[in-house]
Amino acid sequence: MELAEAFKVALQSLWANKMRTVLTIVGMVIGIAALIAVTMLVQGAKWWVINKIATKGSNTLTVTKMPAVITTPEEFLKVNKRKDLTYDDYLYLQRTCSLCESIGASLSSSGTVISGKQYSNNTSINGWTTAMEHINDLKVVQGRPLTSMDDQLGTHDIIVGYDIVQNLLPNMDPIGQELRVDGEVYTVVGVGEKEGAIFGQSQDNYVDMPLSTYLHTHGEHQSVEISAAASTAPGALDNAIDQVRALLRARRHDLPGTEDDFSISTNDTFISIFHQITSTFATVILGIVSISLVIAGVVIMNIMLVSVTERTREIGIRKALGAKQNDVMIQFLIESGVMALIGGFFGVLLGIGIGEGITQLIGFPTAIPAWVVVLALFVAASVGIFFGVYPARKAAMLDPIVALRAEL
């Protein structure tokens, strides 16, 4: 039997039993849809995180009291005993770190912003030094950025996000307007570029003020986060990290041979942590998807066994007319493979629809590389062929005389 004819016979058989075909491929559709949706979410999240972190530059380091990830209660209790990083530590590094092209410090919290009778809850209140605007790539699209003079004088000048302007200062020029932030009155001097929502969370609901002002209004007994940018020359970041570590260890009197009582991280640190998290998440989900695909394959095998029983006489006639065992086997393998491939195709469409729906509903970023679609269809067809081998072999091994005697 020619391959084209085998495909034609397979499609005719599936079309003749439309309801059974649909019910058979439901499991395959669900499995492939889950695979596509999970891949879209993971790839989208990776794309967003890498691009978001990349805005800080590949030559940036961050010094914090606590590490980025704490895995055990014992570790938390241990690092929580560390001394706070202070504003004076930042000033010391600013004076002495010769390998840091720029260096800044920041603190943040959530608070309430009020304008007249309008208010905004859960607003990110950030205290920044001037260099942080460059390190974090903040773009001011209206008004002016904060200056070093603002930080030196502790002014009550602020930069606000687009949400603050839209919700609290609509239909007016925001520059020069006064807002009450956590009970204190501030003057808007700039508006940041609109960034939109991510993971369902707006990136434009924030207020930036001078760090010296933040420390005065929100309390000085907090550990600041110090960020620094090295040059882009090869090895410059590693050299800057070594210098910052040596300077802080000397200033904080860390004994030789003891661990640092602070943590230094880079963009690569955050990306590596995120990759570990998403890889674990994807592994768990793909394990569940694999179970779904195995179940779908078992269903296909059972239906193909039923099909072999129903078509015993047809198989006998084909063999009597000269069909070989391989011809019969290929025909049934093509049927199971095509059935699974159809399920995979609709699963891809459903998965893309689910991913896009999540993006529209909560703003979670999604991305679907072309190779994932090809892989999903290949997996679907492979599952169908694998689980179709036993029914196909059973059909191929039928004795033509016995098959011709079978009753329909």
RODO-2510 file (C-alpha; in nm, 4 decimals, decimal comma):
residues 408
     n   res          X          Y          Z
     1     m     0,0000     0,0000     0,0000
     2     e     0,1339     0,3412    -0,0929
     3     l     0,1853     0,5891     0,1885
     4     a    -0,0584     0,8402     0,0388
     5     e    -0,3267     0,5745     0,0141
     6     a    -0,2590     0,4668     0,3722
     7     f    -0,3159     0,8261     0,4906
     8     k    -0,6358     0,8443     0,2859
     9     v    -0,7703     0,5204     0,4352
    10     a    -0,6738     0,6395     0,7860
    11     l    -0,8594     0,9689     0,7462
    12     q    -1,1655     0,7927     0,6029
    13     s    -1,1696     0,5570     0,9004
    14     l    -1,1452     0,8424     1,1497
    15     w    -1,4145     1,0403     0,9674
    16     a    -1,6465     0,7418     0,9645
    17     n    -1,6309     0,7325     1,3453
    18     k    -1,6305     1,1051     1,4221
    19     m    -1,7689     1,0893     1,7752
    20     r    -1,5338     0,8118     1,8786
    21     t    -1,2403     1,0006     1,7270
    22     v    -1,3297     1,3201     1,9151
    23     l    -1,3660     1,1400     2,2468
    24     t    -1,0388     0,9557     2,1877
    25     i    -0,8315     1,2681     2,1259
    26     v    -0,9717     1,4694     2,4203
    27     g    -0,6935     1,3462     2,6473
    28     m    -0,4315     1,4365     2,3873
    29     v    -0,5834     1,7829     2,3442
    30     i    -0,5711     1,8467     2,7199
    31     g    -0,2155     1,7180     2,7554
    32     i    -0,0746     1,9209     2,4661
    33     a    -0,2730     2,2305     2,5686
    34     a    -0,1240     2,2094     2,9181
    35     l     0,2242     2,1673     2,7693
    36     i     0,1832     2,4723     2,5439
    37     a     0,0241     2,6904     2,8144
    38     v     0,2923     2,6096     3,0733
    39     t     0,5700     2,6686     2,8207
    40     m     0,4186     3,0035     2,7216
    41     l     0,4006     3,1152     3,0837
    42     v     0,7523     3,0003     3,1704
    43     q     0,9067     3,1469     2,8548
    44     g     0,7139     3,4721     2,8992
    45     a     0,8234     3,5044     3,2611
    46     k     1,1856     3,4338     3,1680
    47     w     1,1721     3,6918     2,8909
    48     w     1,0273     3,9545     3,1234
    49     v     1,2681     3,8891     3,4093
    50     i     1,5756     3,8855     3,1855
    51     n     1,4702     4,2083     3,0127
    52     k     1,3698     4,3730     3,3397
    53     i     1,6959     4,2862     3,5101
    54     a     1,8887     4,3778     3,1967
    55     t     1,7683     4,7377     3,2342
    56     k     1,9996     4,7652     3,5353
    57     g     2,2902     4,6591     3,3164
    58     s     2,5116     4,3558     3,3270
    59     n     2,7732     4,5514     3,5243
    60     t     2,5611     4,6186     3,8341
    61     l     2,6063     4,4788     4,1840
    62     t     2,3758     4,5042     4,4848
    63     v     2,4737     4,4880     4,8527
    64     t     2,2063     4,3877     5,1040
    65     k     2,1838     4,2710     5,4623
    66     m     1,9882     3,9580     5,3661
    67     p     2,0569     3,7287     5,0689
    68     a     1,8153     3,7243     4,7769
    69     v     1,6895     3,3746     4,8642
    70     i     1,6615     3,2151     5,2081
    71     t     1,5745     2,8457     5,2046
    72     t     1,5521     2,7480     5,5731
    73     p     1,4313     2,9054     5,9007
    74     e     1,7773     2,8470     6,0471
    75     e     1,9374     3,0474     5,7675
    76     f     1,6873     3,3306     5,8193
    77     l     1,7606     3,3482     6,1923
    78     k     2,1336     3,3494     6,1182
    79     v     2,1348     3,6283     5,8581
    80     n     1,8764     3,8319     6,0488
    81     k     2,1385     3,8832     6,3218
    82     r     2,3632     4,0719     6,0815
    83     k     2,4210     4,4414     6,1369
    84     d     2,2145     4,6749     5,9194
    85     l     2,3710     4,8436     5,6200
    86     t     2,3524     5,2137     5,6985
    87     y     2,3452     5,5382     5,5078
    88     d     2,6978     5,5997     5,6388
    89     d     2,8084     5,2685     5,4824
    90     y     2,6811     5,3998     5,1504
    91     l     2,8660     5,7304     5,1925
    92     y     3,1828     5,5397     5,2844
    93     l     3,1653     5,3251     4,9691
    94     q     3,0869     5,6315     4,7629
    95     r     3,4119     5,7895     4,8826
    96     t     3,6383     5,4840     4,8726
    97     c     3,5187     5,2502     4,5939
    98     s     3,7451     5,3583     4,3092
    99     l     3,6215     5,0794     4,0783
   100     c     3,2548     5,1838     4,1087
   101     e     3,1586     5,4247     3,8315
   102     s     2,8361     5,5129     4,0138
   103     i     2,6950     5,4074     4,3470
   104     g     2,3581     5,4629     4,5120
   105     a     2,1388     5,3524     4,7996
   106     s     1,7673     5,2900     4,8357
   107     l     1,4875     5,1892     5,0710
   108     s     1,1275     5,1074     4,9919
   109     s     0,7950     5,0289     5,1551
   110     s     0,4241     5,0314     5,0763
   111     g     0,2134     5,3292     5,1728
   112     t    -0,0844     5,5509     5,1002
   113     v    -0,0901     5,8557     4,8736
   114     i    -0,3713     6,1097     4,9106
   115     s    -0,4854     6,4004     4,6941
   116     g    -0,8003     6,5694     4,8184
   117     k    -1,0624     6,2961     4,8535
   118     q    -0,8780     6,0564     4,6244
   119     y    -0,6228     5,8094     4,7547
   120     s    -0,4038     5,5220     4,6394
   121     n    -0,3281     5,2188     4,8574
   122     n    -0,0326     4,9796     4,8381
   123     t     0,1761     5,2382     4,6569
   124     s     0,5473     5,1645     4,6430
   125     i     0,7270     5,4388     4,8346
   126     n     1,0935     5,4524     4,7315
   127     g     1,3734     5,6486     4,8884
   128     w     1,6522     5,6875     4,6310
   129     t     1,9811     5,8642     4,5954
   130     t     2,0398     6,0341     4,2625
   131     a     2,2523     5,7529     4,1163
   132     m     1,9688     5,5017     4,1583
   133     e     1,7709     5,6679     3,8811
   134     h     2,0543     5,5884     3,6394
   135     i     2,1191     5,2392     3,7801
   136     n     1,7487     5,1452     3,7631
   137     d     1,7038     5,3181     3,4251
   138     l     1,4225     5,5458     3,5432
   139     k     1,3047     5,7679     3,2575
   140     v     1,1340     6,0931     3,3556
   141     v     0,8974     6,1950     3,0754
   142     q     0,7557     6,5072     3,2366
   143     g     0,9197     6,7528     3,4737
   144     r     1,2673     6,6840     3,6114
   145     p     1,4470     6,4000     3,7904
   146     l     1,5621     6,4223     4,1500
   147     t     1,9023     6,5856     4,1951
   148     s     2,1890     6,5483     4,4399
   149     m     2,0768     6,8782     4,5923
   150     d     1,7396     6,7201     4,6743
   151     d     1,9171     6,4453     4,8657
   152     q     2,1550     6,6840     5,0420
   153     l     1,8767     6,9187     5,1529
   154     g     1,6183     6,6475     5,2202
   155     t     1,3567     6,8200     5,0047
   156     h     0,9986     6,7020     4,9814
   157     d     1,0152     6,6790     4,6018
   158     i     0,8927     6,3537     4,4456
   159     i     0,8667     6,1706     4,1157
   160     v     0,5436     5,9772     4,0653
   161     g     0,4318     5,6929     3,8406
   162     y     0,1639     5,7124     3,5733
   163     d    -0,1029     5,5532     3,7962
   164     i    -0,0660     5,8315     4,0536
   165     v    -0,1164     6,0939     3,7837
   166     q    -0,4113     5,9139     3,6252
   167     n    -0,5941     5,8338     3,9504
   168     l    -0,5089     6,1259     4,1790
   169     l    -0,4215     6,4119     3,9436
   170     p    -0,6452     6,3625     3,6361
   171     n    -0,7018     6,6376     3,3810
   172     m    -0,4352     6,8662     3,5249
   173     d    -0,0663     6,9381     3,4995
   174     p     0,0849     6,7170     3,7748
   175     i     0,4041     6,9219     3,8040
   176     g     0,3862     7,1406     4,1121
   177     q     0,0857     6,9613     4,2608
   178     e     0,0976     6,8562     4,6260
   179     l     0,0328     6,5024     4,7483
   180     r     0,0195     6,3605     5,0987
   181     v     0,2401     6,0505     5,1236
   182     d     0,2113     5,8559     5,4492
   183     g     0,0931     6,1731     5,6205
   184     e     0,3649     6,4064     5,4839
   185     v     0,3114     6,6699     5,2147
   186     y     0,5277     6,6458     4,9011
   187     t     0,5504     6,8367     4,5730
   188     v     0,5485     6,6539     4,2381
   189     v     0,8477     6,7565     4,0260
   190     g     0,8522     6,4698     3,7747
   191     v     0,6515     6,1872     3,6185
   192     g     0,8085     5,8517     3,5281
   193     e     0,7621     5,6727     3,1977
   194     k     0,4605     5,4403     3,1830
   195     e     0,5632     5,0744     3,2224
   196     g     0,2249     4,8954     3,2398
   197     a     0,1249     4,5921     3,4460
   198     i     0,3083     4,2649     3,4927
   199     f     0,1870     3,9510     3,6727
   200     g    -0,1315     4,1464     3,7402
   201     q     0,0648     4,4115     3,9312
   202     s     0,0967     4,7673     3,8037
   203     q     0,4519     4,8960     3,7641
   204     d     0,3352     5,2582     3,7674
   205     n     0,1975     5,2869     4,1209
   206     y     0,5009     5,4402     4,2909
   207     v     0,6472     5,7512     4,4494
   208     d     1,0218     5,8231     4,4466
   209     m     1,1706     6,0669     4,6975
   210     p     1,5235     6,1541     4,8144
   211     l     1,6649     5,8851     5,0414
   212     s     1,7575     6,1408     5,3082
   213     t     1,3935     6,2509     5,3163
   214     y     1,2732     5,8906     5,3361
   215     l     1,5025     5,8200     5,6319
   216     h     1,3723     6,1310     5,8102
   217     t     1,0040     6,0548     5,7540
   218     h     1,0032     5,6730     5,7724
   219     g     1,2771     5,6108     6,0277
   220     e     1,6531     5,5669     6,0094
   221     h     1,6726     5,2246     6,1755
   222     q     1,6433     5,0282     5,8537
   223     s     1,8983     4,8422     5,6451
   224     v     1,9564     5,0219     5,3152
   225     e     2,0227     4,8520     4,9833
   226     i     2,3394     4,9711     4,8134
   227     s     2,3771     4,9399     4,4361
   228     a     2,6837     5,0112     4,2274
   229     a     2,7726     5,0050     3,8591
   230     a     3,1192     4,9087     3,7400
   231     s     3,2667     4,9822     3,3998
   232     t     3,1783     4,7600     3,1051
   233     a     3,5376     4,6410     3,0606
   234     p     3,5923     4,2626     3,0877
   235     g     3,6413     4,1605     3,4506
   236     a     3,5511     4,5069     3,5836
   237     l     3,2436     4,3829     3,7710
   238     d     3,4359     4,1048     3,9479
   239     n     3,7055     4,3507     4,0482
   240     a     3,4455     4,5954     4,1796
   241     i     3,2797     4,3178     4,3818
   242     d     3,6127     4,2244     4,5363
   243     q     3,6836     4,5853     4,6289
   244     v     3,3371     4,6438     4,7772
   245     r     3,3673     4,3215     4,9784
   246     a     3,7107     4,4176     5,1129
   247     l     3,6004     4,7703     5,2038
   248     l     3,2844     4,6573     5,3831
   249     r     3,4570     4,3741     5,5688
   250     a     3,7171     4,6189     5,6984
   251     r     3,4551     4,8796     5,7923
   252     r     3,2273     4,6257     5,9640
   253     h     3,5231     4,4503     6,1367
   254     d     3,4630     4,1039     5,9913
   255     l     3,7328     3,8721     6,1217
   256     p     3,9603     3,6923     5,8730
   257     g     3,8242     3,3515     5,7750
   258     t     3,4661     3,4374     5,8749
   259     e     3,1716     3,4765     5,6374
   260     d     3,0650     3,8171     5,5101
   261     d     2,7934     3,9682     5,7287
   262     f     2,6302     4,1096     5,4163
   263     s     2,5306     3,9733     5,0752
   264     i     2,6478     4,0830     4,7313
   265     s     2,4439     3,9846     4,4267
   266     t     2,4486     4,0629     4,0570
   267     n     2,1988     4,0368     3,7748
   268     d     2,3322     3,6892     3,6992
   269     t     2,2454     3,5890     4,0574
   270     f     1,8813     3,6879     4,0156
   271     i     1,8558     3,5286     3,6719
   272     s     2,0066     3,2044     3,8024
   273     i     1,7623     3,1957     4,0947
   274     f     1,4695     3,2605     3,8638
   275     h     1,5824     2,9859     3,6268
   276     q     1,5965     2,7415     3,9175
   277     i     1,2451     2,8366     4,0278
   278     t     1,0941     2,8148     3,6804
   279     s     1,2791     2,4911     3,6051
   280     t     1,1378     2,3293     3,9184
   281     f     0,7905     2,4579     3,8370
   282     a     0,8138     2,3393     3,4777
   283     t     0,9432     1,9968     3,5836
   284     v     0,6465     1,9406     3,8160
   285     i     0,3932     2,0557     3,5585
   286     l     0,5543     1,8577     3,2775
   287     g     0,5407     1,5487     3,5008
   288     i     0,1651     1,5967     3,5313
   289     v     0,1403     1,6606     3,1566
   290     s     0,3325     1,3373     3,0899
   291     i     0,0780     1,1422     3,2927
   292     s    -0,1997     1,3018     3,0869
   293     l    -0,0243     1,2069     2,7626
   294     v     0,0264     0,8474     2,8813
   295     i    -0,3433     0,8225     2,9644
   296     a    -0,4274     0,9680     2,6225
   297     g    -0,1968     0,7098     2,4633
   298     v    -0,3636     0,4233     2,6507
   299     v    -0,7039     0,5465     2,5337
   300     i    -0,5777     0,5552     2,1750
   301     m    -0,4420     0,2005     2,2109
   302     n    -0,7738     0,0708     2,3447
   303     i    -0,9720     0,2389     2,0685
   304     m    -0,7351     0,0993     1,8063
   305     l    -0,7787    -0,2499     1,9544
   306     v    -1,1549    -0,2046     1,9203
   307     s    -1,0993    -0,0868     1,5634
   308     v    -0,8909    -0,3986     1,4869
   309     t    -1,1702    -0,6208     1,6198
   310     e    -1,4339    -0,4358     1,4173
   311     r    -1,2278    -0,4503     1,0981
   312     t    -1,1054    -0,8089     1,1199
   313     r    -1,2903    -0,9076     0,8030
   314     e    -1,1517    -0,6023     0,6198
   315     i    -0,8005    -0,7008     0,7238
   316     g    -0,8615    -1,0551     0,5972
   317     i    -0,9755    -0,9254     0,2575
   318     r    -0,6711    -0,6985     0,2287
   319     k    -0,4369    -0,9845     0,3098
   320     a    -0,6173    -1,2149     0,0678
   321     l    -0,5644    -0,9541    -0,2064
   322     g    -0,1904    -0,9460    -0,1400
   323     a    -0,1415    -0,6983     0,1427
   324     k     0,1663    -0,7805     0,3486
   325     q     0,1990    -0,7653     0,7264
   326     n     0,3947    -0,4424     0,6986
   327     d     0,1186    -0,2844     0,4894
   328     v    -0,1453    -0,3607     0,7515
   329     m     0,0797    -0,2505     1,0358
   330     i     0,1702     0,0784     0,8677
   331     q    -0,1969     0,1491     0,7985
   332     f    -0,2941     0,1169     1,1662
   333     l     0,0121     0,3054     1,2856
   334     i    -0,0767     0,5911     1,0521
   335     e    -0,4330     0,5914     1,1879
   336     s    -0,3182     0,6133     1,5509
   337     g    -0,0498     0,8690     1,4623
   338     v    -0,2905     1,0879     1,2636
   339     m    -0,5480     1,0683     1,5431
   340     a    -0,2907     1,1824     1,7971
   341     l    -0,1576     1,4517     1,5616
   342     i    -0,5071     1,5948     1,5199
   343     g    -0,5399     1,6023     1,8983
   344     g    -0,2008     1,7710     1,9201
   345     f    -0,3025     2,0355     1,6665
   346     f    -0,6170     2,1315     1,8561
   347     g    -0,4204     2,1104     2,1815
   348     v    -0,1719     2,3661     2,0469
   349     l    -0,4574     2,6008     1,9539
   350     l    -0,6221     2,5566     2,2942
   351     g    -0,2913     2,6062     2,4786
   352     i    -0,2145     2,9270     2,2901
   353     g    -0,5676     3,0478     2,3630
   354     i    -0,5237     2,9766     2,7356
   355     g    -0,1885     3,1559     2,7435
   356     e    -0,3231     3,4606     2,5623
   357     g    -0,6291     3,4611     2,7877
   358     i    -0,4091     3,4700     3,0988
   359     t    -0,2128     3,7586     2,9489
   360     q    -0,5309     3,9540     2,8821
   361     l    -0,6842     3,8813     3,2244
   362     i    -0,3925     3,9409     3,4614
   363     g    -0,1163     4,0809     3,2423
   364     f     0,1099     3,7784     3,2892
   365     p     0,3632     3,7813     3,0031
   366     t     0,3627     3,4873     2,7631
   367     a     0,5839     3,3818     2,4744
   368     i     0,5701     3,0799     2,2461
   369     p     0,8790     2,9875     2,0425
   370     a     0,8054     2,8134     1,7118
   371     w     1,0161     2,5121     1,8135
   372     v     0,7785     2,4442     2,1033
   373     v     0,4841     2,4073     1,8642
   374     v     0,6842     2,1711     1,6430
   375     l     0,7969     1,9735     1,9481
   376     a     0,4407     1,9482     2,0814
   377     l     0,3111     1,8113     1,7509
   378     f     0,6046     1,5692     1,7315
   379     v     0,5360     1,4488     2,0875
   380     a     0,1664     1,4020     2,0084
   381     a     0,2378     1,1995     1,6938
   382     s     0,5047     0,9965     1,8747
   383     v     0,2670     0,9084     2,1581
   384     g     0,0034     0,7998     1,9063
   385     i     0,2480     0,5833     1,7112
   386     f     0,4037     0,4327     2,0261
   387     f     0,0719     0,3276     2,1734
   388     g    -0,0512     0,2196     1,8308
   389     v     0,2239    -0,0384     1,7842
   390     y     0,0518    -0,3158     1,9779
   391     p    -0,2871    -0,2847     1,7999
   392     a    -0,1107    -0,2495     1,4632
   393     r     0,1021    -0,5551     1,5276
   394     k    -0,2051    -0,7508     1,6379
   395     a    -0,3810    -0,6556     1,3126
   396     a    -0,0754    -0,7440     1,1053
   397     m    -0,0435    -1,0889     1,2639
   398     l    -0,4050    -1,1943     1,1914
   399     d    -0,4403    -1,5123     0,9877
   400     p    -0,6221    -1,4119     0,6641
   401     i    -0,8328    -1,7312     0,6618
   402     v    -0,9477    -1,6779     1,0207
   403     a    -1,0049    -1,3109     0,9501
   404     l    -1,2249    -1,3853     0,6478
   405     r    -1,4396    -1,6163     0,8572
   406     a    -1,4994    -1,3404     1,1193
   407     e    -1,8547    -1,2160     1,1506
   408     l    -1,9227    -0,8469     1,1240
***
